[in-house]
Amino acid sequence: MYCRNCGNVIDDNAVICPKCGVATGVSMQQQRTNTLAIVGFAMSFIVALVGLICSIMARRQIKESGEKGMGLATAGLIISIVEIVLYVFLVMVMMIVVAIALGHE
Protein backbone atom coordinates (compact mmCIF):
# COMPACT_ATOMS: atom_id res chain seq x y z
CA MET A 1 0.00 0.00 0.00
CA TYR A 2 1.01 3.62 -0.31
CA CYS A 3 1.32 6.15 2.51
CA ARG A 4 -1.45 8.72 2.21
CA ASN A 5 0.91 11.42 3.50
CA CYS A 6 4.22 10.93 1.67
CA GLY A 7 3.21 8.48 -1.10
CA ASN A 8 5.97 5.94 -0.36
CA VAL A 9 5.29 2.23 -0.71
CA ILE A 10 4.86 0.67 2.74
CA ASP A 11 3.94 -2.74 4.14
CA ASP A 12 0.22 -3.52 4.09
CA ASN A 13 0.26 -4.24 7.84
CA ALA A 14 2.17 -1.09 8.85
CA VAL A 15 0.36 1.03 11.44
CA ILE A 16 2.80 3.92 10.98
CA CYS A 17 4.67 4.90 7.82
CA PRO A 18 8.39 4.17 8.45
CA LYS A 19 9.34 7.05 6.15
CA CYS A 20 7.27 9.95 7.54
CA GLY A 21 5.81 8.60 10.80
CA VAL A 22 2.14 9.28 9.96
CA ALA A 23 -0.54 6.74 10.95
CA THR A 24 -1.65 4.62 8.00
CA GLY A 25 -5.17 3.89 9.20
CA VAL A 26 -4.52 0.18 9.79
CA SER A 27 -5.88 -0.68 13.23
CA MET A 28 -3.86 -2.63 15.73
CA GLN A 29 -6.40 -5.48 15.64
CA GLN A 30 -5.84 -5.94 11.90
CA GLN A 31 -2.14 -6.28 12.50
CA ARG A 32 -0.60 -9.74 12.81
CA THR A 33 2.23 -10.98 15.00
CA ASN A 34 5.55 -11.56 13.28
CA THR A 35 6.06 -15.28 12.70
CA LEU A 36 9.81 -15.17 13.31
CA ALA A 37 9.18 -13.58 16.71
CA ILE A 38 7.06 -16.56 17.71
CA VAL A 39 9.59 -19.04 16.30
CA GLY A 40 12.51 -17.21 17.94
CA PHE A 41 10.80 -17.22 21.33
CA ALA A 42 9.90 -20.91 21.12
CA MET A 43 13.33 -21.94 19.83
CA SER A 44 15.11 -20.02 22.59
CA PHE A 45 13.99 -22.80 24.96
CA ILE A 46 14.97 -25.64 22.59
CA VAL A 47 18.03 -24.55 20.57
CA ALA A 48 19.39 -21.26 21.91
CA LEU A 49 21.45 -20.35 18.84
CA VAL A 50 18.47 -20.79 16.49
CA GLY A 51 16.31 -18.77 18.89
CA LEU A 52 18.92 -16.01 18.95
CA ILE A 53 19.15 -15.79 15.16
CA CYS A 54 15.37 -15.87 14.65
CA SER A 55 14.81 -13.25 17.34
CA ILE A 56 17.37 -10.89 15.83
CA MET A 57 15.82 -11.30 12.38
CA ALA A 58 12.32 -10.79 13.82
CA ARG A 59 13.31 -7.54 15.54
CA ARG A 60 14.66 -6.18 12.25
CA GLN A 61 11.50 -7.20 10.37
CA ILE A 62 9.22 -5.70 13.02
CA LYS A 63 11.05 -2.37 12.91
CA GLU A 64 10.51 -2.22 9.14
CA SER A 65 6.96 -3.57 8.92
CA GLY A 66 5.39 -2.36 12.15
CA GLU A 67 4.04 -5.83 12.97
CA LYS A 68 3.32 -6.96 16.50
CA GLY A 69 5.72 -9.25 18.35
CA MET A 70 8.58 -7.00 19.46
CA GLY A 71 8.14 -8.22 23.05
CA LEU A 72 8.30 -11.87 21.97
CA ALA A 73 11.38 -11.20 19.85
CA THR A 74 13.09 -9.35 22.70
CA ALA A 75 12.24 -12.10 25.19
CA GLY A 76 13.57 -14.74 22.77
CA LEU A 77 16.74 -12.71 22.35
CA ILE A 78 17.33 -12.35 26.10
CA ILE A 79 16.50 -15.97 26.91
CA SER A 80 18.81 -17.20 24.13
CA ILE A 81 21.70 -15.01 25.29
CA VAL A 82 21.31 -16.08 28.93
CA GLU A 83 21.10 -19.74 27.90
CA ILE A 84 24.23 -19.49 25.72
CA VAL A 85 26.16 -17.76 28.52
CA LEU A 86 25.09 -20.48 30.95
CA TYR A 87 26.17 -23.20 28.49
CA VAL A 88 29.59 -21.59 28.07
CA PHE A 89 29.96 -21.27 31.85
CA LEU A 90 28.93 -24.91 32.34
CA VAL A 91 31.46 -26.10 29.74
CA MET A 92 34.22 -24.08 31.42
CA VAL A 93 33.37 -25.55 34.83
CA MET A 94 33.34 -29.06 33.38
CA MET A 95 36.74 -28.49 31.75
CA ILE A 96 38.19 -27.27 35.05
CA VAL A 97 36.76 -30.28 36.90
CA VAL A 98 38.21 -32.69 34.31
CA ALA A 99 41.60 -30.93 34.41
CA ILE A 100 41.68 -31.16 38.21
CA ALA A 101 40.65 -34.81 38.12
CA LEU A 102 43.33 -35.67 35.57
CA GLY A 103 45.94 -33.74 37.49
CA HIS A 104 45.44 -35.79 40.66
CA GLU A 105 46.18 -39.16 39.09
N, C-alpha and C positions, 0 to 999 in steps of 0.2 A: 504494500500500500504506500501511498505518498503522504507526507506530512502536509497538513492543511495550512501550516504557517510558512515553512521554508521550501516545500516542494520536493525535498529529498526523498529517495526511496528508503523506507524503513520496514522492519519486520512487521508482519501482520498482527503479532501478539504484543507489540510494544505499547506500553501505557504512556510513555513519554518519548518524544523524539530525541535520539541520542545526539543529533546535530545541533538543535536549537533549544531543547529542553521544554517545549510546549506539550501539554497533554494531547494525546491523539484521539481521545474519545472512547478507547477500548476500556471497558470496566475491568476491575480486578477479578471479578468472578468469571469473566470470559477467558482470563489468562490461565495458561496451564503451567504445571511445575516442570522444570527442566529434567529430562530423563537421566542425563549424566549425573545430576545432583543426587538423585535417588540411588543410582547404581554406585556412585562413589561412597555414599553413606553406608550402604549395605556391605560393600566390599571392604570397607575399612575394618570391619569385624572379622572378615574371612582371610583376605590377602591384603595386608596393609599397603604394599607398594602399588597394587592396582587401585585401591581406594584413594591413595594419594594422587595418582595421575588423573583419575576420573574426576576427583574433586577440583583439582586445579583447572582442568579443561572446562568443567561446569561453571566455575566462577567467571572464567573469561567469556563463555557464551552468555551467561546471565547479564553481565555488564553490557554486552552488545545488544541483546534482544529484549531485555526488560522482563524476562520470564520470572516466575516465582521459583524459589528453591535456594536462595542464597544462604539461608540458615542451614539447610541440609548440607550444602556443599562446604560451608565453613566447618560444620561439625565433623564431616567426613575427613576434612583436611587435618583438623586438630587431633582427632582420634588416631588417624594414620600416623601422624608424626610422633605422637606419644608412644604408640605401639612399636614403631621402628626404633625409637630411642631405647625403649625397654628391651627389645630383642638384642640390640647392640650391647647394652649393659650386661644382659644375661650371658651372652657369648663371651664377653671379657671376663666375667666372674668364673665361668666354666673353664676358660683357658688358664686362669690363675690357679684354680683348684687342681687341674691336671698337672700343671707345672710343679706345684708344691708336692703333689703325690709322687711324681716321677723323681723329684729331687731327693726324696727321703728313702729311696730304695738302696 
